[in-house]
C-alpha cells in the first residue's frame, strides 16, 4: 500500500516537472522567435540607412585561413584511399586541384555485404565533394554557394551541410579542426562573393 502511494506521488511529481519544462520550453521558443523577428527588423532598418551589416557569424571570423593551394598531405591521404575511391575522386574533380582531402568518421552504403564504405571529403576551390568507393559508389558534389548555412556541431562531432537540399549525406563526422577548415573554405567563398 505504501509503495503504491509512493509510486503515485512519484508519477504526479514527474508529470508536474514535465509540464513545467514544457511551459518553459514554450516560453523560450516564443522569446527566440521574438528576438529573431526583432533582429531581422533591426537589420532591415540598418541596411536602409546604409550601414554595412556583417552576415557572417562570429565563428566565421575565428576560422583558420582558407587554403588556396593543395598541401603536401594530399598525396599522403590519397594513398590511404582504395583504388576505386581514388578513381572516383579523379573522375569527379577532373582537372580542378583538390585543396583538402579528409578521411571522415562517416560511412555509407556502397553495395558491400559486410561493411559500409568510408566517406572521404574533398574540397576544390568551388565545391565540396563527398565520396565512398565500392560496387555501388557514392558521391555528392555541392558548390560552396549552396552550403552557406553550414556549421560544425560540437555535440555530435559532425559538419552539418545546410541548407539541406535533399543531400543523401547532410552530416559528416569529423574532428573539429577538419570541420573548421572546410567551413573556412565555404565562408571564404561567401566573402569573395560579397566583395564589390
TAQUI-V801603 format. One record per pair of residues at least 6 apart in sequence whose C-alpha atoms are under 8 Angstrom apart, sorted by sequence separation. I is the first residue (numbers start at 1). J is the second residue. D is the distance in whole Angstrom. If there is no record, write none. Layout:
I/J/D, I/J/D
//
This chain:
46/52/8, 47/53/7, 109/115/8, 110/116/6, 122/128/6, 123/129/6, 131/137/7, 132/138/5, 152/158/6, 153/159/6, 164/170/7, 46/53/8, 109/116/5, 110/117/6, 121/128/7, 122/129/5, 131/138/5, 132/139/6, 152/159/5, 153/160/7, 78/86/7, 108/116/5, 109/117/6, 121/129/6, 122/130/6, 130/138/8, 131/139/4, 151/159/6, 152/160/6, 162/170/7, 107/116/6, 108/117/5, 121/130/5, 130/139/5, 131/140/7, 150/159/7, 151/160/5, 161/170/5, 43/53/7, 107/117/5, 108/118/7, 120/130/6, 121/131/7, 129/139/7, 130/140/5, 150/160/6, 151/161/7, 160/170/6, 161/171/6, 107/118/5, 108/119/7, 119/130/6, 120/131/5, 129/140/6, 130/141/7, 150/161/5, 151/162/8, 160/171/5, 106/118/6, 107/119/5, 119/131/5, 120/132/6, 129/141/4, 149/161/7, 150/162/4, 159/171/6, 160/172/7, 105/118/7, 106/119/6, 119/132/5, 128/141/6, 129/142/6, 149/162/5, 150/163/7, 158/171/6, 159/172/5, 104/118/7, 105/119/7, 118/132/6, 127/141/7, 128/142/5, 147/161/6, 148/162/7, 149/163/6, 158/172/5, 159/173/6, 103/118/8, 104/119/6, 117/132/6, 118/133/8, 127/142/5, 128/143/6, 147/162/5, 148/163/7, 158/173/4, 159/174/7, 103/119/7, 104/120/6, 117/133/6, 127/143/4, 128/144/7, 146/162/8, 147/163/6, 157/173/6, 158/174/6, 103/120/5, 104/121/7, 117/134/7, 126/143/6, 127/144/5, 146/163/7, 156/173/8, 157/174/6, 158/175/8, 102/120/6, 103/121/7, 126/144/6, 157/175/6, 101/120/7, 102/121/5, 157/176/7, 101/121/6, 102/122/6, 159/179/6, 100/121/8, 101/122/4, 158/179/7, 100/122/5, 101/123/7, 110/132/7, 112/134/7, 154/176/7, 78/101/7, 99/122/7, 100/123/5, 110/133/7, 111/134/6, 112/135/7, 74/98/8, 77/101/7, 98/122/7, 99/123/6, 100/124/7, 108/132/7, 110/134/5, 111/135/5, 152/176/7, 74/99/8, 77/102/7, 98/123/6, 99/124/5, 107/132/8, 110/135/6, 111/136/5, 74/100/7, 77/103/8, 98/124/5, 99/125/7, 110/136/5, 111/137/8, 70/97/7, 74/101/6, 97/124/6, 98/125/8, 109/136/8, 110/137/5, 140/167/8, 152/179/6, 69/97/8, 70/98/6, 71/99/7, 96/124/6, 97/125/8, 110/138/6, 140/168/8, 152/180/7, 70/99/4, 71/100/8, 96/125/8, 109/138/8, 69/99/6, 70/100/7, 108/138/8, 68/99/7, 93/124/8, 152/183/8, 67/99/6, 151/183/7, 67/100/8, 150/183/7, 148/186/7, 147/186/7, 148/187/7, 144/185/8, 145/186/8, 89/131/7, 144/186/5, 148/190/7, 88/131/8, 145/189/7, 88/133/7, 144/189/7, 145/190/7, 85/131/7, 144/190/8, 85/132/6, 85/133/4, 84/133/5, 85/134/8, 88/137/8, 92/141/8, 84/134/7, 82/133/7, 68/125/7, 123/182/7, 125/185/8, 123/185/8, 126/189/8, 106/172/6, 105/172/7, 106/173/5, 104/172/7, 105/173/5, 106/174/8, 104/173/6, 105/174/6, 104/174/5, 102/178/7, 100/182/8, 66/181/7, 64/180/7, 65/181/8, 63/180/6, 64/181/6, 63/181/7, 66/184/5, 67/185/7, 65/184/6, 66/185/5, 63/183/8, 64/184/6, 63/184/6, 66/188/7, 60/183/8, 60/184/7, 60/187/7, 56/187/8
//
